[in-house]
Amino acid sequence: MQKILDAILADELDAVGSLDVPESYRGVTVHEDEAEMFADVATKDKDPRRSLHLDDVPTPELGPGEALIAVMASAINYNTVWTSIFEPLSTFGFLRRYGRTSQLGRRHDLPYHVVGSDLSGVVLRTGVGVHAWKPGDEVVAHCLSVELEHPDGHNDTMLDPEQRIWGFETNFGGLAELALVKANQLMPKPKHLSWEESACPGLVNSTAYRQLVSRNGAGMKQGDTVLIWGASGGLGSYATQFALNGGATPVCVVSSPEKAEICRKMGAELIIDRAADGYRFWKDEHEQDPREWKRFGARIRELTGGDDPDIVFEHPGRETFGASVFVARKRGTIVTCASTSGFMHTFDNRYLWMNLKRIVGSHFANYREAWEANRLVARGRVHPTLSRVYPLEQTGQAANDVHHNTHQGKVGVLCLAPEEGLGVRDATTRERHLDAINRFRGV
Ligand SMILES: NC(=O)c1ccc[n+]([C@@H]2O[C@H](COP(=O)([O-])OP(=O)(O)OC[C@H]3O[C@@H](n4cnc5c(N)ncnc54)[C@H](OP(=O)(O)O)[C@@H]3O)[C@@H](O)[C@H]2O)c1
């Protein structure tokens, strides 16, 4: 591994393809025999630092259409939090199901799961049938793994019946020194960014792009008012940038003055501190409080000068969904990709049908959407929202930060990269965007 790293650090990328691939590598794993370890523990007390391990694992065999990547950096996504606390399900069920599909799928069904759905790095080897990428290429990877053997996915690759999120529903993910991906997941690494900066947007940027911008999601247009929950978090920090870039007006919901300040730095003007305003959408565990929805809606109107949101960018789920349906404007869209606070949502359907609103489900992004989202980063139109970077050994702590919402934007992880700041190829473009690139740092 050291020889590979030395070649990358010395910019001898042409040599990478002729170096031996190590038989094993270090990867962050959960263990199947620990899937019950938090059985009687409350969700908030389930500790990723206990369940995430750094193990030496065998290098998987490379299949047709695949690529083996030397991972320089990765990032924490909420799916790694879900995997590490074994909620709502243990991910070993996904691996078993994948294992039943084919001989190549079987490689993924192991008693350990190497997690992680983002990476930046260098191609080490490519499998049979890969012509667009070669060893030595500097890449990032999106996390859509599809087989594409079924016509359902041919128009929109997210509709493939064998659609999986790499590093969550497949093994050999990005929080590791090596990763196995399908070559179609690869995209050029943005040249003006470091390894850790370029690794962090992938999953959330692509997801927010489909959810908010794409016609497969809310299809945002100029002039729209967009209510964004968690506007300084992983998804929200990209949704806010898309809204501002696309001529919409974001109304950013956050939970602290520091997070409000980050949104202001991104260029947002309308901000709601949900903690300071003290909204209690639920009276108790069973009943919501429509007066609180109304108070929230009145605050939005106060900020917008009377407009209700054309689009509500939803992901907190149970706690906020009733309010989201209520505050969307007549004919507005509530677009949801997650349920962090609980997936059984309730809302007052009278507000939905009488006001002709729509609820749209969205999940990750298809190949094209992921490519377009990465192109925006590569062109310096959307910027990474990296706040903090941990070494691979401290991935458990990094996931714990996200689990407890003590982070801002994205939390990065150095895999093979020995330090931050390496891998920049275009210093001129970087210089032009330096303030924006560093906006989330050290907050
Ligand atoms: N379907 C997909 O493809 C997909 C892709 C990415 C993520 N996700 C899911 O989306 C969710 C968010 O991911 P993320 O990366 O954005 O996570 P994140 O970085 O933790 O950001 C989420 C933000 O939501 C806000 N929030 C959390 N709980 C809330 C609540 N009960 N009420 C109101 N706001 C709340 C918090 O902001 P404030 O405290 O500042 O309000 C938090 O910073 C996760 O469940 C993740 O698994 C799904």
The ligand as an SDF file (V2000), in Angstrom:
LIG
                    3D

 48 52  0  0  0  0  0  0  0  0999 V2000
  -32.6650    9.0790    0.1740 N   0  0  0  0  0  0  0  0  0  0  0  0
  -31.4520    9.5170   -0.0280 C   0  0  0  0  0  0  0  0  0  0  0  0
  -30.8940    9.3220   -1.0920 O   0  0  0  0  0  0  0  0  0  0  0  0
  -30.7310   10.2460    1.0560 C   0  0  0  0  0  0  0  0  0  0  0  0
  -29.5070   10.8800    0.7620 C   0  0  0  0  0  0  0  0  0  0  0  0
  -28.8550   11.6050    1.7500 C   0  0  0  0  0  0  0  0  0  0  0  0
  -29.3840   11.6400    3.0250 C   0  0  0  0  0  0  0  0  0  0  0  0
  -30.5370   10.9750    3.2900 N   0  0  0  0  0  0  0  0  0  0  0  0
  -31.1000   11.0280    4.6420 C   0  0  0  0  0  0  0  0  0  0  0  0
  -31.4550   12.3830    4.8960 O   0  0  0  0  0  0  0  0  0  0  0  0
  -31.3050   12.6720    6.2750 C   0  0  0  0  0  0  0  0  0  0  0  0
  -30.4480   13.9130    6.4380 C   0  0  0  0  0  0  0  0  0  0  0  0
  -29.1600   13.6560    5.9000 O   0  0  0  0  0  0  0  0  0  0  0  0
  -28.0320   14.7610    6.0120 P   0  0  0  0  0  0  0  0  0  0  0  0
  -26.8170   14.2210    5.3880 O   0  0  0  0  0  0  0  0  0  0  0  0
  -28.5500   16.0660    5.5430 O   0  0  0  0  0  0  0  0  0  0  0  0
  -27.8530   14.7930    7.5970 O   0  0  0  0  0  0  0  0  0  0  0  0
  -27.2740   15.9380    8.5220 P   0  0  0  0  0  0  0  0  0  0  0  0
  -25.9650   16.4210    8.0200 O   0  0  0  0  0  0  0  0  0  0  0  0
  -27.3690   15.3860    9.8970 O   0  0  0  0  0  0  0  0  0  0  0  0
  -28.2870   17.1630    8.3820 O   0  0  0  0  0  0  0  0  0  0  0  0
  -29.6460   17.0390    8.7130 C   0  0  0  0  0  0  0  0  0  0  0  0
  -30.1260   18.3040    9.3850 C   0  0  0  0  0  0  0  0  0  0  0  0
  -31.5330   18.1660    9.5940 O   0  0  0  0  0  0  0  0  0  0  0  0
  -31.8970   18.9090   10.7380 C   0  0  0  0  0  0  0  0  0  0  0  0
  -32.7250   18.0600   11.5910 N   0  0  0  0  0  0  0  0  0  0  0  0
  -32.3870   16.8850   12.1630 C   0  0  0  0  0  0  0  0  0  0  0  0
  -33.4040   16.4280   12.9010 N   0  0  0  0  0  0  0  0  0  0  0  0
  -34.3960   17.3280   12.7980 C   0  0  0  0  0  0  0  0  0  0  0  0
  -35.7030   17.4300   13.3470 C   0  0  0  0  0  0  0  0  0  0  0  0
  -36.1890   16.5100   14.1530 N   0  0  0  0  0  0  0  0  0  0  0  0
  -36.4480   18.5290   13.0300 N   0  0  0  0  0  0  0  0  0  0  0  0
  -35.9610   19.4910   12.2170 C   0  0  0  0  0  0  0  0  0  0  0  0
  -34.7300   19.4500   11.6760 N   0  0  0  0  0  0  0  0  0  0  0  0
  -33.9560   18.3820   11.9600 C   0  0  0  0  0  0  0  0  0  0  0  0
  -30.6240   19.3050   11.4800 C   0  0  0  0  0  0  0  0  0  0  0  0
  -30.3990   20.6970   11.2840 O   0  0  0  0  0  0  0  0  0  0  0  0
  -30.7470   21.7800   12.4040 P   0  0  0  0  0  0  0  0  0  0  0  0
  -30.5510   21.1270   13.7210 O   0  0  0  0  0  0  0  0  0  0  0  0
  -29.8020   22.8920   12.1510 O   0  0  0  0  0  0  0  0  0  0  0  0
  -32.1730   22.1960   12.1640 O   0  0  0  0  0  0  0  0  0  0  0  0
  -29.5330   18.5280   10.7610 C   0  0  0  0  0  0  0  0  0  0  0  0
  -28.3420   19.2500   10.6740 O   0  0  0  0  0  0  0  0  0  0  0  0
  -30.7550   11.4050    6.9140 C   0  0  0  0  0  0  0  0  0  0  0  0
  -31.7990   10.6730    7.4750 O   0  0  0  0  0  0  0  0  0  0  0  0
  -30.1410   10.6490    5.7400 C   0  0  0  0  0  0  0  0  0  0  0  0
  -30.0880    9.2580    5.9460 O   0  0  0  0  0  0  0  0  0  0  0  0
  -31.2290   10.3230    2.3310 C   0  0  0  0  0  0  0  0  0  0  0  0
  1  2  1  0
  2  3  2  0
  2  4  1  0
  4  5  1  0
  4 48  2  0
  5  6  2  0
  6  7  1  0
  7  8  2  0
  8  9  1  0
  8 48  1  0
  9 10  1  0
  9 46  1  0
 10 11  1  0
 11 12  1  0
 11 44  1  0
 12 13  1  0
 13 14  1  0
 14 15  2  0
 14 16  1  0
 14 17  1  0
 17 18  1  0
 18 19  2  0
 18 20  1  0
 18 21  1  0
 21 22  1  0
 22 23  1  0
 23 24  1  0
 23 42  1  0
 24 25  1  0
 25 26  1  0
 25 36  1  0
 26 27  1  0
 26 35  1  0
 27 28  2  0
 28 29  1  0
 29 30  1  0
 29 35  2  0
 30 31  1  0
 30 32  2  0
 32 33  1  0
 33 34  2  0
 34 35  1  0
 36 37  1  0
 36 42  1  0
 37 38  1  0
 38 39  2  0
 38 40  1  0
 38 41  1  0
 42 43  1  0
 44 45  1  0
 44 46  1  0
 46 47  1  0
M  CHG  2   8   1  16  -1
M  END
$$$$
